[in-house]
Structure formats: structure tokens, C-alpha cells
Amino acid sequence: GVSLNDAAVIVSGGRGVSNNPRLTPPDGLGETEQEKWRAQEGFKLVGGLAQVLGAAVGASRAAVDAGYIPYAHQVGQTGKVVSPDLYIACGISGAIQHLAGMKTSKVILAVNKDPEAPIFKVANYGIVGDLFEVVPLLEKEFQALLSD
């Protein structure tokens, strides 16, 4: 994939990527494994949008610490500090450590179901909604725009 350091566009996921109640994990998984399975499915959405945009995939520290995605994707004070042209935050609440790593992005789009999420204070554009509904719509719209 595209390197976080060089990316003009970054699509990042946070702990929210594991919160899709419509997914049924395979039988035989413990609670922690079910959460990770849901998160991997959520990061597939993040990755799909990133692929359409030719973007890098980033993540919050919470997502990395929970084992959803490798550390190499971590954006923030204890990860990579990035400044892309476009930063799309999906299911990221906006902890101060994460904001420190991406707040110099030229344009920030946040997707979060919590209208009070701190990420909206730094975002240029915000969508209050379920990332599992919004991200596929964004991917479809960007795909249509970019194929014209």
C-alpha cells in the first residue's frame, strides 16, 4: 500500500471500526477474538475507500493497541505525524494524542456516530453517522467521480 509518510490522502480507522452490530463473527471465537474479527472487517471498509482514493491506511493508537492493525499504521503522537492533503477519520473519537499526529492535514473529514466527538473540533467537514453506512457510500461516490 501507500506509505503514511508520503501519502497525499490518508484514510484512518479507530476503535469504532469494531462496532458493527450487523456482523456475526464465526462460531467458536471468544469475546476478544470476535471484536478483532469485527475490526478486521471494519478495516476492510477503510482499506476499500483508501484503495479507491490511492490513499494510505492509518489508524488510531486505540485501534493499534487493541490489535486491530499493525503499529506501522499508527498516526499520532506515539505513531507517525502526517500532513496529507486529505485525512479521513473513520470511527476515531479524536484523542489529543491522535490529533497531534494529524491536525496539520490540509483538509480533515471525520465520520463518527458521536456528535460530541473531539475530532469534529478539528475537522473541516464532519459526518455524524454510522461509518458502516457512510464509508461504503463515500467509496461509491468517489469511485463514480474518479472514473468520469
C-alpha angles and dihedrals in degrees: 000000000000117000117248089225094058102031121124088194128034127187111196134188131204137187088297091076089076095055102085105129091185092070120088112204119219116275119267098039121128121231094268092047090049090054092049091047090052090047092052089052089049092050088053086064091048090048093048092054090045091052093052090051096042086241138149121248115239134179142198121250089249090059092047093045090050089055095246095128137003122275091248087078096052116124119193147060092317094035132039122327107220137184109187127166089247129023118186114194114198118190092347115137094199110247111193091249091057093045089053089062100049111020093103091064110126094231125016123195116188126195113191135142092220109082089198095055110134091230089076090064091066099031121105088205129022134191115196102205149093108299089213088064099032102046095055089049091050090049091051093048095046090047090054093046094047095046093056 
